[in-house]
Amino acid sequence: MDLAGRVAFVTGGSGDVGAAVSQSLATAGVDVALSYVGNADGAAKTVDAIQALGRRALAVQVDQRDPAAIDAATRQVVERFGRVDMLVNNAAWNIGIPFKNLDALTSDVWDRVLETNLRGPFLLARALAPHLREHGCGRIVNIASIGGLYPTSSSIAYSASKAGLIHLTRCLAVALAPEVTVNCVAPGLIEGTRMAQRLPDEVANGVRDKVVLGRTASIADIAEQVVTFCRSESITGQVLVIDGGEPGCMR
Ligand SMILES: NC(=O)c1ccc[n+]([C@@H]2O[C@H](COP(=O)([O-])OP(=O)(O)OC[C@H]3O[C@@H](n4cnc5c(N)ncnc54)[C@H](OP(=O)(O)O)[C@@H]3O)[C@@H](O)[C@H]2O)c1
């Protein structure tokens, strides 16, 4: 599908992956609304980059733990662009808590992770569904993690939230067919992101040693796969792992 002239809403456009996804979509001719919470400078940089590519851009501040804020942001985006064809659920929050330290995973942390990473994407999909359906060729792409497929990540809450997001992908693919396709990218460690840089060296190097390509995911690979899912007319309900080839993830 030719994406030129269409409109996308990319959550977390102030972050590393969200900025790259926004720019890849803009390169494909898409106008982009992007959300941020605290990083207004990052959002402004992404807006500038999209405009430099000749496309329209809008940054909206929204804490996606708040259902009312999601509805308000949706209205703002629709008012500005008149339509929304694509939703990229990229925003997420995490905190490092070793799996074995169950007591450190408080109910507050659990709720913050699940509300941001799982309930938020559902509420965004629900709010945008009428607009995604309107022209018969809507797209949702969710950014999960291999932590949602295998019990390894920054915390049990993060893994559970991403596992939920993967299954939400399949449920929404059924719910929104045939007008909207819903797919998911599950990255491993993404080189060059602040999230990856926060990992202790021994952990990051352990991952690089394990993957058969000797390097893990790149930001560009994630962004291009999002564009590919948006272009495709016959893929829905799918999860694509991008991780440099962890043998355990090859199935
Ligand atoms: N980096 C990796 O190695 C890696 C690996 C696997 C999966 N992923 C996934 O890839 C996606 C992007 O990661 P990234 O590395 O680009 O992360 P990032 O740079 O930390 O960006 C995260 C984004 O989420 C936004 N956000 C956080 N809490 C939010 C909330 N309550 N409401 C709305 N937005 C919120 C942040 O907004 P502000 O900054 O404006 O506050 C930011 O724009 C995430 O879904 C992550 O789980 C990343």
The ligand as an ORCA input file, in Angstrom:
! r2SCAN-3c Opt
* xyz 0 1
  N      15.623     -0.129     23.693
  C      15.594     -1.453     23.707
  O      16.640     -2.119     23.810
  C      14.255     -2.174     23.577
  C      14.240     -3.576     23.536
  C      13.029     -4.253     23.390
  C      11.856     -3.524     23.273
  N      11.902     -2.148     23.334
  C      10.629     -1.422     23.205
  O      10.758     -0.443     22.179
  C       9.927      0.681     22.500
  C      10.737      1.971     22.438
  O      11.846      1.886     23.319
  P      12.953      3.029     23.380
  O      14.267      2.359     23.563
  O      12.786      4.002     22.264
  O      12.560      3.712     24.777
  P      12.699      5.240     25.265
  O      13.734      5.980     24.459
  O      12.854      5.156     26.751
  O      11.271      5.852     24.909
  C      10.133      5.501     25.635
  C       9.013      6.441     25.218
  O       7.834      6.118     25.961
  C       7.303      7.318     26.518
  N       6.567      7.012     27.745
  C       7.038      6.527     28.915
  N       6.046      6.462     29.831
  C       4.919      6.900     29.192
  C       3.561      7.104     29.600
  N       3.152      6.832     30.854
  N       2.682      7.595     28.704
  C       3.071      7.876     27.437
  N       4.348      7.726     26.987
  C       5.253      7.245     27.872
  C       8.510      8.220     26.774
  O       8.098      9.587     26.877
  P       9.045     10.753     27.511
  O      10.462     10.376     27.266
  O       8.610     11.992     26.794
  O       8.763     10.806     28.966
  C       9.324      7.916     25.508
  O       8.878      8.712     24.431
  C       9.314      0.391     23.864
  O       8.036     -0.182     23.697
  C      10.265     -0.639     24.464
  O       9.633     -1.458     25.426
  C      13.055     -1.468     23.477
*
